[in-house]
Amino acid sequence: MLVGCAPSPLPRSASVPVVTPKAEVKKAQPVQQSRPKPPPAPVVRAVPAPQGVIVESAPTLRPPSGIEGQPTRVGLLLPLTGAHGANQLGRAMLNAAMLALFDIGGKRLLLMPRDTGGTPEGAKAAAVQLVGEGAEIILGPLFNTSVQAASVITRARGLPVIAFSSDRRVAGNGVYLLSFTPSQEVDAVIGFAVARGLRRFAVLAPDDLYGMAVLTAAREAVLRHGAELVRSEFYSPTGEGLDKPVKRLANYHARRQALLSRRRNLRKDGDETSNRMLNALQNHDTLGQLDYDAVLLPEGGELLKSLAPLLPYYDIDTAEIRLLGTGRWDDAKVRLEPALLGGWFAGADRTAAADFRDRYKATFGQVPPRLASLAHDAMALAAVLAQEPGGPDFSARAITDPDGFVGSDGIFRFGPDGVAERGMAILEVERSGFRVRRRAPTTFEALTN
C-alpha cells in the first residue's frame, strides 16, 4: 500500500550529523537530485517507489536484519485514524517520516507504519504486531498514554522507542522522547529574560498536566537563573471564564479600588493640584504597580488569541510587562494579536526548520504542522543508526551519543533520562513575523559555555 525509495546511503555527517565538540556542525544536505519528484499531494501511496528502501504496511513474519539479505525493520506508530487522523496530523507525520526516508534512507531499510487510532489500546496492539514482525526500533507513538501502553510491550523485548510525547514522565528505560518539552522551552526563555534584566515572573497557564509542567519548569528556572516567581494563576483549558484568572493575575480588584479611593480623596481636596491629578487619572482603570516584570503565557492557537487581549484590558500593560511564551507561539497568526507584539518565546533553529518546511511543502503541497518534524527526525536518526559500519546499532550507547545529532529543528541529544536536550533560539514577535533575538547554538559545547 505504501511506497519507498532508494537513495544512496550517506555518511553520518551528511544526514543527521554528529555534533563534534571542536567543529561547527554542518547541516544535513538531502539527496534531492537523484530522488524522483512525487505528485504534490499528501497521500503517501501516490509517491513513486524505486527499488531499494522498502516501506510496507501489510503484516509480515520475515526475519530481521541479522539474517543475510533481510532489511532493517523500523516500526512507526501514529494516529492515522481517529480524531488526529481526521485532522491529518498523523498522516502529516507519516509524510515527514517518508521524506526522511527519501533523503537519507539506506540501501535496505524497511519502514512499517501502524495505526494506533490515537488510543492506548490501539498503540499496544500495534506494538505487539510490530514486535512479532521483527521491528528492531519503534518510532512513536504520539500521546503519553499511548507511549505508556506501547512501552509495556517494547521493554519486555528490549526494543528502543523514539516517542513523540512531551510528557517526560513516560521517558526512560528504553523510551526516548524526541519532542520539545516544556522544561527546556521555559528555561530557555526565562534565562534569556533574566539576562536582559527581568527578575520577577508570573505564570498564567492552563489548568492541566501541561500547565502544571510549565509551572514546575518556571519554578526551577527562576531558581537556576537567580530570579523570583511571584505569582501564578490557572485558567480552564476549555476557554471558559478566562477573565477571572486574568483579573486575579492583574490584582485588578485591589488596584481598581485604589483608584476609586484616590479619586474620592482628590475630589474632597478640591484644590488646583488635586484637580490636575484627578484629570490625569481620567483615562486610568486601576492604580498601583504590579509586582512582576514578565508573564509566562504558555498557550497557542485560538485560546491564545482569546487570552492575550485580556491582559491589557485588565491593566496588565504589555508595553511595560514582557510577555513570554513557549513553542506553542510558533504560529504566524501570533503576530496579528497586538498584545503579543514584543513578546519572546523559545523555538527551533529557524534555518533548519525553514529548510524542512520548504522541502515538505515542495513534496506534499502543504505546509507541515509543527509536530511533523519530530517524525522526520526520528526516521532520520533510525536511518543513520542503521548504517553503522558494524551493522544497525540501536543500543542505548548509540542513541544517547553525548555529541548529539542535527535534525530539522536544530541540534538534539538524549540525556540519561531519555528526554531530548535541544539547542533553542529565542524569537520576538513583530508585526512582520518573528525576529531572532538569540540564535540557536550549533554545538552542545556552545550550549554549555
C-alpha positions as CSV (number, residue, x, y, z in Angstrom):
1,M,0.0,0.0,0.0
2,L,2.8,2.4,0.9
3,V,5.9,3.1,-1.1
4,G,9.6,3.8,-0.7
5,C,12.7,5.0,-2.4
6,A,16.4,4.0,-2.7
7,P,18.8,7.0,-2.3
8,S,22.4,6.2,-1.9
9,P,23.5,5.8,1.7
10,L,25.1,8.9,3.1
11,P,27.8,9.2,5.7
12,R,26.6,10.0,9.2
13,S,27.7,13.6,9.0
14,A,25.7,14.3,5.8
15,S,22.4,13.2,7.2
16,V,21.9,13.6,10.9
17,P,25.4,14.6,11.7
18,V,27.2,14.0,15.0
19,V,27.9,17.3,16.7
20,T,31.6,17.4,17.3
21,P,32.9,19.4,20.3
22,K,35.6,21.3,18.4
23,A,34.0,21.8,15.0
24,E,30.9,23.5,13.8
25,V,28.1,21.2,12.7
26,K,27.3,21.1,9.1
27,K,23.6,21.0,8.1
28,A,22.1,17.9,6.6
29,Q,22.1,18.0,2.8
30,P,19.2,15.9,1.5
31,V,19.8,13.9,-1.7
32,Q,17.1,15.6,-3.9
33,Q,18.8,15.4,-7.3
34,S,18.5,11.6,-7.5
35,R,15.1,11.4,-5.8
36,P,12.1,11.1,-8.2
37,K,9.7,14.0,-7.6
38,P,6.3,12.8,-6.4
39,P,3.0,14.4,-7.2
40,P,2.3,17.4,-4.8
41,A,-0.2,15.6,-2.6
42,P,0.0,14.4,1.0
43,V,-1.1,10.9,0.1
44,V,1.9,8.6,0.5
45,R,0.7,5.9,-1.8
46,A,1.0,8.4,-4.7
47,V,4.8,8.7,-4.4
48,P,6.8,6.6,-6.9
49,A,8.5,3.5,-5.4
50,P,12.0,3.0,-6.7
51,Q,13.8,-0.2,-5.7
52,G,15.9,-0.4,-2.6
53,V,14.5,1.1,0.6
54,I,11.2,-0.6,1.5
55,V,8.1,0.8,3.2
56,E,5.3,-1.5,3.8
57,S,2.1,-1.8,5.8
58,A,0.9,-5.4,5.4
59,P,1.9,-7.8,8.2
60,T,4.9,-9.9,7.6
61,L,6.8,-12.5,9.5
62,R,10.1,-12.3,7.7
63,P,13.3,-12.5,9.9
64,P,15.1,-9.3,10.9
65,S,18.3,-7.8,9.5
66,G,20.6,-10.2,11.4
67,I,19.8,-12.7,8.6
68,E,21.7,-12.1,5.4
69,G,19.7,-10.3,2.8
70,Q,17.0,-9.1,5.1
71,P,16.3,-5.4,5.7
72,T,16.5,-3.4,8.9
73,R,13.0,-3.1,10.2
74,V,11.7,0.2,11.7
75,G,8.3,0.4,13.2
76,L,6.3,3.6,13.2
77,L,3.3,4.1,15.5
78,L,1.0,7.1,14.5
79,P,-2.7,8.0,14.9
80,L,-3.7,7.6,11.3
81,T,-7.4,7.3,12.1
82,G,-9.5,8.8,15.0
83,A,-9.5,12.4,15.9
84,H,-5.9,13.1,14.9
85,G,-6.2,11.0,11.8
86,A,-9.2,13.0,10.7
87,N,-7.3,16.3,11.1
88,Q,-4.4,14.9,9.2
89,L,-1.7,15.2,11.9
90,G,-0.9,11.5,11.8
91,R,-0.8,11.5,8.1
92,A,1.5,14.6,8.0
93,M,3.9,12.9,10.4
94,L,3.9,9.8,8.2
95,N,4.7,12.0,5.2
96,A,7.5,13.6,7.2
97,A,9.0,10.2,8.0
98,M,8.7,9.3,4.3
99,L,10.6,12.5,3.4
100,A,13.5,11.5,5.7
101,L,13.4,8.0,4.1
102,F,13.7,9.6,0.6
103,D,16.5,11.9,1.8
104,I,18.8,9.6,3.7
105,G,17.4,6.1,3.8
106,G,20.0,3.3,3.4
107,K,20.0,0.5,0.9
108,R,17.9,-1.9,2.9
109,L,15.5,-0.2,5.3
110,L,12.0,-1.4,5.9
111,L,9.6,1.1,7.4
112,M,6.5,-0.4,8.9
113,P,3.8,2.2,9.7
114,R,1.0,1.1,12.0
115,D,-2.2,2.9,13.1
116,T,-2.7,3.4,16.8
117,G,-6.1,5.1,16.3
118,G,-5.0,7.6,18.9
119,T,-5.7,5.3,21.8
120,P,-3.6,3.4,24.3
121,E,-5.3,0.1,23.3
122,G,-4.5,0.8,19.6
123,A,-0.9,1.6,20.4
124,K,-0.4,-1.6,22.5
125,A,-2.0,-3.8,19.8
126,A,0.2,-2.1,17.1
127,A,3.3,-2.6,19.2
128,V,2.5,-6.3,19.7
129,Q,2.2,-6.6,15.9
130,L,5.5,-4.8,15.2
131,V,7.4,-6.9,17.7
132,G,6.0,-10.1,16.2
133,E,7.1,-8.8,12.7
134,G,10.7,-8.3,13.8
135,A,10.9,-4.5,14.3
136,E,14.3,-3.5,15.7
137,I,13.3,0.0,16.7
138,I,10.0,1.7,17.1
139,L,9.2,5.4,16.3
140,G,6.2,7.0,18.1
141,P,3.6,6.9,19.3
142,L,2.4,10.5,19.9
143,F,0.4,10.6,23.1
144,N,1.7,9.9,26.6
145,T,-0.9,7.3,27.4
146,S,-0.1,5.5,24.1
147,V,3.6,5.6,24.9
148,Q,2.9,4.0,28.3
149,A,0.8,1.3,26.7
150,A,3.3,0.5,23.9
151,S,6.3,0.5,26.2
152,V,4.9,-2.4,28.2
153,I,5.5,-4.5,25.1
154,T,8.7,-2.9,23.9
155,R,10.5,-3.0,27.3
156,A,9.7,-6.7,27.6
157,R,11.5,-7.3,24.4
158,G,14.3,-4.8,24.9
159,L,13.3,-2.7,21.9
160,P,14.1,1.1,21.9
161,V,11.3,3.6,21.3
162,I,11.8,7.1,20.0
163,A,8.5,8.6,21.0
164,F,6.8,12.0,20.3
165,S,5.1,12.8,23.6
166,S,6.2,15.9,25.6
167,D,5.4,14.2,28.9
168,R,8.8,13.4,30.4
169,R,7.2,11.0,32.9
170,V,6.9,8.3,30.2
171,A,10.6,8.5,29.3
172,G,13.4,6.3,30.4
173,N,14.2,2.6,30.4
174,G,14.4,2.3,26.6
175,V,11.9,5.1,25.8
176,Y,13.4,8.3,24.4
177,L,11.3,11.5,23.9
178,L,12.2,13.5,20.8
179,S,9.6,16.2,21.5
180,F,10.0,19.7,22.7
181,T,9.5,19.5,26.5
182,P,8.1,22.5,28.5
183,S,11.1,22.4,30.8
184,Q,13.6,23.3,28.1
185,E,11.4,25.9,26.5
186,V,10.7,27.6,29.8
187,D,14.2,27.5,31.0
188,A,15.5,29.0,27.7
189,V,13.1,31.9,27.6
190,I,13.4,32.7,31.3
191,G,17.1,32.5,31.2
192,F,17.1,34.9,28.2
193,A,14.8,37.3,30.1
194,V,16.9,37.3,33.2
195,A,20.0,38.1,31.2
196,R,18.2,41.2,30.0
197,G,17.3,42.5,33.4
198,L,13.9,40.9,34.2
199,R,13.8,39.4,37.7
200,R,10.2,38.9,38.8
201,F,8.0,36.5,36.9
202,A,4.3,35.5,36.9
203,V,2.8,32.4,35.2
204,L,-0.7,32.2,33.6
205,A,-1.1,28.6,32.5
206,P,-3.8,26.1,31.6
207,D,-5.2,24.0,34.4
208,D,-4.0,20.7,33.0
209,L,-0.9,18.5,33.0
210,Y,0.9,20.7,30.6
211,G,0.2,23.8,32.7
212,M,1.5,22.1,35.8
213,A,4.6,21.0,33.9
214,V,5.2,24.7,32.8
215,L,4.7,25.9,36.4
216,T,7.2,23.4,37.7
217,A,9.6,24.3,35.0
218,A,9.2,28.0,35.8
219,R,9.9,27.4,39.5
220,E,13.1,25.5,38.6
221,A,14.2,28.1,36.0
222,V,13.9,31.1,38.3
223,L,16.0,29.4,40.9
224,R,18.6,28.4,38.4
225,H,18.8,31.9,37.0
226,G,18.6,33.8,40.2
227,A,15.1,35.3,39.7
228,E,11.8,35.0,41.5
229,L,8.4,33.6,40.7
230,V,5.9,35.9,42.5
231,R,2.5,34.9,41.1
232,S,0.8,32.1,39.2
233,E,-2.8,31.6,38.0
234,F,-4.6,28.9,36.1
235,Y,-7.4,29.0,33.6
236,S,-9.7,26.4,32.1
237,P,-8.2,24.6,29.1
238,T,-11.7,24.9,27.5
239,G,-11.5,28.7,27.5
240,E,-14.4,29.2,29.9
241,G,-14.2,32.1,32.3
242,L,-10.8,33.4,31.1
243,D,-11.4,36.9,32.6
244,K,-11.4,35.7,36.2
245,P,-7.8,34.3,36.4
246,V,-6.6,37.3,34.4
247,K,-8.2,39.7,36.8
248,R,-6.6,37.8,39.7
249,L,-3.2,38.0,37.9
250,A,-3.7,41.7,37.4
251,N,-4.7,42.2,41.1
252,Y,-7.5,44.1,39.3
253,H,-10.0,44.5,42.2
254,A,-7.5,45.9,44.7
255,R,-6.0,48.2,42.1
256,R,-9.4,49.3,40.9
257,Q,-10.5,50.1,44.5
258,A,-7.2,52.0,45.0
259,L,-8.0,54.2,42.0
260,L,-11.6,54.9,43.1
261,S,-10.4,55.8,46.6
262,R,-7.7,58.1,45.2
263,R,-10.3,59.9,43.1
264,R,-12.6,60.4,46.0
265,N,-9.8,61.9,48.1
266,L,-8.8,64.2,45.3
267,R,-12.3,65.5,44.8
268,K,-12.5,66.2,48.6
269,D,-9.3,68.2,48.5
270,G,-10.6,70.3,45.6
271,D,-7.5,72.4,45.2
272,E,-5.8,73.1,41.9
273,T,-3.1,70.5,42.3
274,S,-5.7,67.8,43.2
275,N,-7.8,68.8,40.2
276,R,-4.8,68.4,37.9
277,M,-4.1,64.9,39.4
278,L,-7.7,64.0,39.1
279,N,-7.7,64.9,35.4
280,A,-4.6,62.8,34.9
281,L,-6.4,59.8,36.3
282,Q,-9.4,60.1,34.0
283,N,-8.1,57.5,31.5
284,H,-7.0,55.0,34.1
285,D,-8.9,52.0,35.3
286,T,-6.6,51.0,38.1
287,L,-3.9,52.5,40.3
288,G,-0.7,50.8,41.6
289,Q,2.2,48.9,40.2
290,L,2.3,45.1,39.6
291,D,4.9,43.0,41.4
292,Y,6.3,41.2,38.4
293,D,8.3,42.2,35.2
294,A,7.1,39.4,32.9
295,V,4.2,37.0,32.4
296,L,4.8,33.5,31.1
297,L,1.8,32.6,28.9
298,P,2.3,29.0,27.5
299,E,-0.7,28.9,25.2
300,G,-1.3,28.7,21.5
301,G,-3.9,28.8,18.8
302,E,-7.4,30.2,19.3
303,L,-7.1,30.1,23.0
304,L,-4.0,32.3,23.0
305,K,-5.9,34.8,20.7
306,S,-8.7,35.0,23.3
307,L,-6.5,35.2,26.3
308,A,-3.8,37.7,25.3
309,P,-6.1,40.7,24.8
310,L,-7.5,40.3,28.3
311,L,-4.2,41.2,29.9
312,P,-4.1,44.8,28.7
313,Y,-7.9,45.0,29.1
314,Y,-7.4,44.4,32.8
315,D,-4.5,46.8,33.0
316,I,-1.5,44.5,32.6
317,D,0.4,46.9,30.4
318,T,2.2,44.7,27.8
319,A,4.3,47.7,26.9
320,E,5.8,47.5,30.4
321,I,5.3,43.9,31.3
322,R,7.0,41.5,28.9
323,L,5.0,38.5,27.7
324,L,6.9,35.2,27.4
325,G,5.8,32.1,25.5
326,T,6.7,28.5,24.6
327,G,6.9,26.8,21.3
328,R,3.1,27.0,21.2
329,W,3.6,30.6,20.0
330,D,5.4,29.4,16.9
331,D,2.4,30.2,14.6
332,A,2.4,33.0,12.0
333,K,-1.0,34.2,13.3
334,V,0.5,35.2,16.7
335,R,1.8,38.5,15.1
336,L,-1.8,39.5,14.4
337,E,-2.5,40.0,18.2
338,P,-1.3,43.4,19.3
339,A,-0.8,42.3,22.9
340,L,1.8,39.7,21.9
341,L,3.9,42.2,19.9
342,G,7.3,42.4,21.6
343,G,6.8,39.1,23.4
344,W,9.6,36.5,23.5
345,F,9.4,32.7,23.1
346,A,11.8,29.8,22.7
347,G,11.6,28.0,19.4
348,A,13.5,25.7,17.0
349,D,16.5,26.7,14.9
350,R,14.9,28.9,12.2
351,T,17.2,28.0,9.3
352,A,16.8,24.3,9.9
353,A,13.1,24.5,10.4
354,A,12.6,26.5,7.3
355,D,14.6,24.0,5.2
356,F,12.4,21.2,6.4
357,R,9.2,23.2,5.9
358,D,10.2,24.1,2.3
359,R,11.1,20.5,1.4
360,Y,7.9,19.1,2.9
361,K,5.7,21.7,1.0
362,A,7.6,21.1,-2.3
363,T,6.9,17.3,-1.9
364,F,3.4,17.2,-0.5
365,G,1.9,20.6,-1.5
366,Q,1.1,21.7,2.1
367,V,2.9,23.4,5.0
368,P,3.6,20.7,7.6
369,P,2.2,21.0,11.1
370,R,4.7,21.8,13.8
371,L,4.9,18.2,15.1
372,A,5.7,16.7,11.7
373,S,9.4,17.5,12.1
374,L,9.5,15.0,15.0
375,A,8.6,12.1,12.8
376,H,11.1,13.3,10.2
377,D,14.0,13.4,12.7
378,A,13.1,10.1,14.3
379,M,13.2,8.4,10.9
380,A,16.4,10.2,10.0
381,L,18.0,9.1,13.3
382,A,16.9,5.5,12.7
383,A,18.3,5.6,9.2
384,V,21.7,6.9,10.4
385,L,22.0,4.3,13.2
386,A,21.0,1.6,10.8
387,Q,24.0,2.5,8.6
388,E,26.7,2.0,11.2
389,P,29.8,0.2,9.8
390,G,29.2,-2.9,12.0
391,G,25.6,-3.1,11.2
392,P,22.5,-1.5,12.7
393,D,23.2,-0.1,16.2
394,F,20.1,0.9,18.2
395,S,21.8,0.5,21.5
396,A,21.4,3.0,24.3
397,R,25.0,3.9,23.8
398,A,24.4,4.9,20.2
399,I,21.1,6.7,20.8
400,T,22.5,8.7,23.7
401,D,25.7,9.8,21.9
402,P,26.7,12.8,24.0
403,D,27.8,14.7,20.9
404,G,24.3,14.6,19.7
405,F,22.7,15.0,16.2
406,V,21.4,17.6,13.9
407,G,17.8,17.4,12.8
408,S,15.2,19.6,11.1
409,D,14.8,21.6,14.3
410,G,18.5,22.0,15.1
411,I,20.8,20.1,17.4
412,F,19.5,17.5,19.9
413,R,20.7,14.7,22.1
414,F,19.2,12.3,24.6
415,G,20.1,12.6,28.2
416,P,20.3,9.6,30.7
417,D,16.6,10.2,31.5
418,G,15.6,9.6,27.9
419,V,14.5,13.2,27.2
420,A,15.9,15.1,24.3
421,E,18.0,18.2,25.1
422,R,17.8,20.8,22.3
423,G,19.6,24.0,21.3
424,M,16.9,26.6,21.1
425,A,16.5,30.0,19.6
426,I,14.8,33.0,21.2
427,L,12.3,34.8,19.0
428,E,10.5,38.1,19.3
429,V,7.0,38.7,17.9
430,E,6.9,41.6,15.4
431,R,4.2,42.7,13.0
432,S,6.2,41.4,10.1
433,G,6.8,38.0,11.7
434,F,9.4,36.6,14.2
435,R,12.8,38.2,14.8
436,V,15.6,36.1,16.1
437,R,16.9,37.6,19.3
438,R,19.2,34.8,20.0
439,R,20.3,32.2,17.5
440,A,20.1,28.5,18.3
441,P,23.5,27.0,19.2
442,T,25.1,24.7,16.6
443,T,27.0,22.6,19.1
444,F,26.4,21.4,22.6
445,E,29.7,22.8,23.6
446,A,28.3,26.3,22.7
447,L,25.2,25.5,24.7
448,T,27.1,24.7,27.9
449,N,29.5,27.6,27.6
